[in-house]
Every structure is written in structure tokens, then in C-alpha cells.
């Protein structure tokens, strides 16, 4: 078994402050993107609880829905929406780097892949909006 880090000879481990990531805008955006997933996870837990309350009947669901109308929950949902949008935009911006698309022997430019991802997102969002508007 190897020796603990502090006892290894010849290796230098600089002491970084806890706020090291605040000094570089790229690191800051990365850390914010990672924090957004926590809010999305909390939102999904609330959604699962809401579905459970719905299965318990109309009275249980109405009581739960009344609790979600409080200003704190409304603020949480607005923050979660903003973080979901930020997370989605940063993810779609990465698709040009992560997903290599070839047409024959030629590679599609990454900017076109990103534009296609945003176009697909917009088309699906518009289709869902139209479905809801036609039912109303």
C-alpha cells in the first residue's frame, strides 16, 4: 500500500483556497453548471412527491398543490427553471464538440451541429406549446 500524500517524498501539493474557482470565469461557469444539477434533482423529487400525492386522491393533491403556491416554492421553481435553461444551453453548446457528425467523408462543422440542437429544442418546445394551446 502506498504512503499517504503528505509522506510521499518529492511531490508538491500546493494549498489552494476554497474559493480558487472564483478567480477564473471558465471555472466559475463550470461550477455553477454543476450546482444547477442539485436544483434539478430537488425539482424532480418534488415532482415525484406531487405524483404520489396525485395517486392518493384529489384532496391530498389539492393540499399539496396549495403548499406549492407559497412564495418560497414559487421562487424555488423560478430558480430551478433558470438553472434548467442554463444547464440546457451549456449542454447544447457542447454538442458540437462532443458529437461528431459526418456526411459521407466530410465532417459537419460544429457550429452547425449546435444550431441543429437548438433548432430541434425549439421545434419540440413549439410542438408542446401548440398541443397545450389546442387543448385549452
C-alpha positions in Angstrom: 0.0 0.0 0.0 1.3 3.5 -0.8 2.1 6.1 1.8 -0.3 8.9 2.5 0.2 12.0 0.3 1.9 14.1 2.9 4.6 11.4 3.5 5.5 10.9 -0.2 8.9 12.4 -0.9 9.4 14.8 -3.8 5.8 15.7 -4.6 4.5 19.2 -4.1 0.8 19.8 -3.4 0.0 23.5 -3.3 -2.6 24.7 -0.8 -5.4 26.2 -2.7 -8.1 28.4 -1.0 -11.6 27.2 -1.1 -12.5 30.0 -3.5 -9.9 29.1 -6.1 -12.6 28.6 -8.7 -13.9 32.2 -8.4 -10.7 33.6 -10.0 -11.2 32.2 -13.4 -14.5 32.8 -15.3 -14.4 29.4 -17.0 -14.1 27.6 -13.7 -16.8 29.7 -12.2 -19.2 28.9 -15.1 -18.3 25.2 -14.7 -19.0 25.2 -11.0 -22.3 27.0 -11.5 -23.3 24.4 -14.1 -22.6 21.6 -11.6 -24.6 23.3 -8.9 -27.6 23.6 -11.3 -28.0 19.8 -11.2 -28.7 19.9 -7.5 -31.7 22.2 -8.1 -32.9 20.0 -10.9 -32.6 16.9 -8.6 -34.7 18.7 -5.9 -37.3 19.7 -8.5 -37.5 16.1 -9.7 -38.0 14.9 -6.1 -40.8 17.4 -5.7 -42.4 16.2 -8.9 -42.3 12.6 -7.7 -43.9 13.6 -4.4 -46.6 15.5 -6.4 -47.3 12.4 -8.5 -47.5 10.4 -5.3 -50.0 12.9 -3.8 -52.0 12.7 -7.0 -52.3 8.9 -6.6 -53.6 9.4 -3.1 -56.7 11.3 -4.4 -57.9 14.8 -5.1 -57.9 16.0 -1.5 -54.3 15.0 -0.9 -53.2 16.5 -4.2 -55.1 19.8 -3.6 -53.5 20.2 -0.2 -50.0 19.6 -1.7 -50.7 22.0 -4.6 -51.8 24.7 -2.0 -48.4 24.3 -0.3 -46.6 24.7 -3.6 -48.3 28.1 -4.1 -46.3 29.7 -1.3 -43.8 32.4 -2.3 -40.9 30.2 -1.3 -41.9 27.4 -3.6 -42.7 29.8 -6.4 -39.2 31.3 -6.1 -37.6 27.9 -6.0 -39.4 26.9 -9.2 -38.3 30.1 -10.9 -34.7 29.4 -9.8 -34.9 25.8 -11.0 -36.3 26.9 -14.3 -33.4 29.4 -14.8 -30.9 26.7 -13.9 -32.6 24.2 -16.2 -32.3 26.7 -19.0 -28.7 27.5 -18.2 -27.9 23.7 -18.0 -29.6 23.0 -21.3 -27.9 25.9 -23.1 -24.5 24.9 -21.9 -25.2 21.3 -22.8 -26.3 22.2 -26.4 -23.3 24.4 -26.8 -21.1 21.3 -26.1 -22.8 19.1 -28.7 -20.6 20.5 -31.5 -17.5 19.3 -29.6 -18.8 16.0 -28.3 -20.9 14.8 -31.2 -19.0 14.5 -34.5 -21.4 14.3 -37.4 -20.2 13.0 -40.8 -21.9 13.3 -44.1 -20.1 10.9 -46.4 -16.4 11.7 -45.9 -16.9 15.3 -44.7 -17.4 16.4 -41.1 -20.3 18.7 -40.4 -19.0 21.9 -38.8 -19.5 22.0 -35.0 -21.4 25.3 -35.2 -24.0 23.6 -37.5 -24.4 20.7 -35.0 -25.0 23.2 -32.2 -27.5 25.1 -34.4 -29.3 21.9 -35.2 -29.6 21.0 -31.5 -31.1 24.4 -30.7 -33.4 24.2 -33.7 -34.6 20.8 -32.6 -35.1 22.1 -29.0 -37.1 25.0 -30.4 -39.2 22.8 -32.6 -40.1 20.3 -29.8 -40.9 23.2 -27.4 -43.1 24.8 -30.1 -44.9 21.5 -30.7 -45.6 21.0 -27.0 -46.8 24.6 -26.7 -49.2 24.1 -29.7 -50.5 20.9 -28.1 -51.3 22.7 -24.9 -52.9 25.7 -26.7 -55.1 23.4 -28.8 -56.4 21.6 -25.8 -57.3 24.8 -24.0 
